[in-house]
Structures are given as structure tokens and as C-alpha cells.
Amino acid sequence: MKKALMLCLLAFGITTAKAQCPINDILTTKDPQTIASLIENNIDCIRQALTQNPDYQTFKVYVDYLYNTSTPWIYHTNVQKEKLFEDFYNTWGEAYPTMSSTAPVNPDFYAAVKTMIATDPAFFAQKKETKIPLKYQQWLYVKNLVAKYGERNVVILANATGKIANLATANYNAFVSN
């Protein structure tokens, strides 16, 4: 996740050297508890950087997107869909264990994906069609975070991130969701 954040910053030409708070440390640290501590201990300067520095607008959108698409799965607010995804994963997890895995070539996998989507087409609606539904990918992302760092640490990080996500600014006041 931290690599993705750093790549995002570099791709958009943002340098974290301009920050007056430990954004570099947040981006380069892998331990969720340390990241959460850095956020908690520097809330004011991070909020200021995200809301008042136009250089951070793209990064802010990315943080908002990650937070908004991950929290339903971190806080278990959609148990019915989690069960659906868990059942799908129990059957097809070996073929597609992580978001970064190569998409399976097995046509039965895609038939199962279509069956899953058919359970609630409105829930799975998305602007751009993908081989694997975005909602499932978001759930899988959280599943892998929890497997790697533990649920407690992922929740601690989400709680801290919630304090810097979705902040309104003078020129940016959008709720990023999918």
C-alpha cells in the first residue's frame, strides 16, 4: 500500500519534501501501528497539507478513495456481501488470491463471477467494466491487508486515516467513492 502511495505521488509530480510534517515517514513506513501513530501525532499538519496545499490534492483524492472503498470491509458493515465474497474466495481464491494476481484464464471462474454479480447487479454496478468486479477487488485488498498485518492493526490504521480522509477544502469538496 505504501509503495502505491509513493508511486501515486511520484506519478503526479508531487514531492513530499515540501511537507512540514512526517508525510515521507508515513509513506515509507510499512508497520500500520507506526503509520497510525504518525498520523495521530501529526493530525494538524497533515490536515493542513491536505486541505491547503494544492500539491497534495491528487494524493488527497487517493487517500479518500482508499479509505472510502476499504472501510466497509474493515468495519464489516456489509456482512451479507462479505459472506458472498468469502464463499467465492473459498472456491476461487487459489485461482485469484490477491488483487495483483494474474487474472485467471479458466472460463468457469468468469461464469462464477457472473453468477456472483447476478445476485445484486445494482451493488456490482460500476462505470467501467472490469474482468473482476471492483467491489470484490476492494474486499480482497482488505482481506490481504488483514492477512498480512492482522485485523487489529488494520482497524487502528483505518481509525487514524479516518481523521485525514474526506476533508473539505476551498477548491475540493468531493466525497470519493465507487
C-alpha positions as CSV (number, residue, x, y, z in Angstrom):
1,M,0.0,0.0,0.0
2,K,2.8,2.4,0.9
3,K,4.5,1.7,-2.5
4,A,1.3,2.5,-4.3
5,L,1.0,5.8,-2.3
6,M,4.6,6.8,-3.2
7,L,4.1,5.8,-6.8
8,C,1.0,7.9,-6.9
9,L,2.9,10.9,-5.5
10,L,5.7,10.5,-8.0
11,A,3.4,9.9,-10.9
12,F,1.7,13.2,-10.3
13,G,4.9,15.1,-9.7
14,I,4.3,15.7,-6.0
15,T,7.3,15.9,-3.8
16,T,6.9,15.2,-0.1
17,A,9.9,17.4,0.7
18,K,7.6,20.4,0.8
19,A,5.7,18.9,3.7
20,Q,6.3,20.3,7.2
21,C,5.1,17.0,8.8
22,P,6.2,13.4,8.5
23,I,4.5,12.5,5.2
24,N,7.7,10.9,3.9
25,D,7.8,8.7,7.0
26,I,4.1,7.8,6.6
27,L,4.7,6.8,3.0
28,T,7.8,4.8,3.6
29,T,6.8,3.0,6.8
30,K,5.3,-0.4,6.5
31,D,4.1,-1.0,10.0
32,P,0.4,0.0,10.3
33,Q,0.7,0.9,14.0
34,T,3.6,3.2,13.3
35,I,1.8,4.9,10.4
36,A,-1.3,5.3,12.7
37,S,0.9,6.9,15.4
38,L,2.5,9.2,12.9
39,I,-1.0,10.3,11.7
40,E,-2.4,10.6,15.2
41,N,0.6,12.6,16.4
42,N,0.6,15.0,13.4
43,I,-3.1,15.4,12.6
44,D,-3.0,19.2,12.4
45,C,0.0,19.4,10.0
46,I,-1.3,16.6,7.8
47,R,-4.8,18.1,7.6
48,Q,-3.2,21.5,6.7
49,A,-1.1,19.9,4.0
50,L,-4.1,18.0,2.5
51,T,-6.5,20.9,2.7
52,Q,-4.4,24.0,1.9
53,N,-1.6,22.7,-0.3
54,P,-2.7,22.2,-3.9
55,D,0.3,19.9,-4.5
56,Y,-1.5,17.3,-2.3
57,Q,-4.9,17.3,-3.9
58,T,-4.2,14.3,-6.1
59,F,-2.8,12.5,-3.1
60,K,-5.8,13.5,-1.0
61,V,-8.2,12.0,-3.6
62,Y,-6.2,8.8,-3.5
63,V,-6.3,8.7,0.3
64,D,-10.1,9.4,0.3
65,Y,-10.6,6.7,-2.3
66,L,-8.7,4.0,-0.4
67,Y,-10.4,4.9,2.8
68,N,-13.9,5.0,1.4
69,T,-13.6,1.8,-0.5
70,S,-11.9,-0.1,2.2
71,T,-13.9,0.8,5.3
72,P,-17.0,-1.2,4.6
73,W,-14.8,-4.3,4.6
74,I,-12.6,-3.2,7.5
75,Y,-15.5,-2.4,9.8
76,H,-17.7,-5.2,8.5
77,T,-20.7,-3.0,7.6
78,N,-21.9,-5.3,4.8
79,V,-21.9,-8.8,6.3
80,Q,-24.1,-10.3,3.5
81,K,-21.6,-9.3,0.8
82,E,-18.7,-10.3,2.9
83,K,-20.2,-13.8,3.1
84,L,-20.8,-13.8,-0.7
85,F,-17.2,-12.8,-1.3
86,E,-15.8,-15.3,1.3
87,D,-17.8,-18.1,-0.4
88,F,-16.5,-17.0,-3.8
89,Y,-12.9,-16.8,-2.4
90,N,-13.2,-20.3,-0.8
91,T,-13.9,-21.7,-4.2
92,W,-11.8,-19.5,-6.4
93,G,-9.2,-18.0,-4.1
94,E,-6.5,-20.3,-5.3
95,A,-7.0,-19.0,-8.9
96,Y,-7.1,-15.3,-7.9
97,P,-5.6,-15.0,-4.4
98,T,-4.7,-11.2,-4.5
99,M,-5.5,-8.1,-6.5
100,S,-2.1,-8.2,-8.0
101,S,-2.5,-11.8,-9.2
102,T,-2.8,-12.5,-12.9
103,A,-6.4,-12.8,-13.9
104,P,-7.4,-16.4,-14.3
105,V,-8.0,-17.9,-17.8
106,N,-10.4,-20.6,-16.6
107,P,-13.9,-19.8,-18.1
108,D,-15.6,-21.4,-15.1
109,F,-14.1,-18.6,-13.0
110,Y,-15.8,-15.9,-15.1
111,A,-19.0,-17.9,-15.1
112,A,-18.8,-17.8,-11.3
113,V,-18.1,-14.1,-11.4
114,K,-21.2,-13.5,-13.5
115,T,-23.3,-15.6,-11.1
116,M,-21.9,-13.5,-8.2
117,I,-22.8,-10.3,-10.0
118,A,-26.3,-11.6,-10.7
119,T,-27.0,-11.8,-7.0
120,D,-27.1,-8.0,-6.8
121,P,-26.5,-6.1,-10.1
122,A,-27.0,-2.7,-8.5
123,F,-24.4,-3.4,-5.9
124,F,-21.9,-4.5,-8.5
125,A,-22.6,-1.7,-11.0
126,Q,-19.5,0.2,-12.0
127,K,-18.7,2.9,-14.6
128,K,-16.1,0.9,-16.4
129,E,-16.4,-2.9,-16.9
130,T,-13.6,-5.0,-15.5
131,K,-12.9,-8.7,-15.6
132,I,-13.2,-8.9,-11.8
133,P,-15.8,-6.6,-10.1
134,L,-14.3,-3.6,-8.2
135,K,-16.2,-4.3,-5.1
136,Y,-14.7,-7.8,-4.9
137,Q,-11.2,-6.4,-5.6
138,Q,-11.7,-3.9,-2.7
139,W,-12.8,-6.7,-0.4
140,L,-9.8,-8.8,-1.5
141,Y,-7.5,-5.8,-0.9
142,V,-8.7,-5.6,2.7
143,K,-8.6,-9.4,3.2
144,N,-4.9,-9.4,2.1
145,L,-4.1,-6.4,4.4
146,V,-5.7,-8.3,7.4
147,A,-3.8,-11.5,6.5
148,K,-0.5,-9.6,6.3
149,Y,-0.9,-7.2,9.3
150,G,-3.7,-8.5,11.4
151,E,-7.2,-7.2,11.8
152,R,-6.4,-5.1,14.9
153,N,-3.6,-3.2,13.1
154,V,-5.7,-2.6,10.0
155,V,-8.5,-1.2,12.2
156,I,-6.1,1.0,14.0
157,L,-4.8,2.4,10.7
158,A,-8.3,2.9,9.4
159,N,-9.3,4.8,12.5
160,A,-6.3,7.1,12.1
161,T,-6.8,7.5,8.4
162,G,-10.4,8.4,9.0
163,K,-9.2,11.6,10.7
164,I,-7.5,12.8,7.5
165,A,-9.8,11.4,4.9
166,N,-12.7,13.3,3.2
167,L,-11.5,16.7,4.4
168,A,-13.2,19.6,2.6
169,T,-11.0,22.3,1.0
170,A,-11.8,25.6,-0.7
171,N,-11.3,24.0,-4.1
172,Y,-12.0,20.3,-3.3
173,N,-15.2,19.2,-1.6
174,A,-16.0,15.8,-3.1
175,F,-16.8,12.6,-1.4
176,V,-14.8,10.0,-3.3
177,S,-16.5,6.7,-3.6
178,N,-17.2,4.0,-6.1
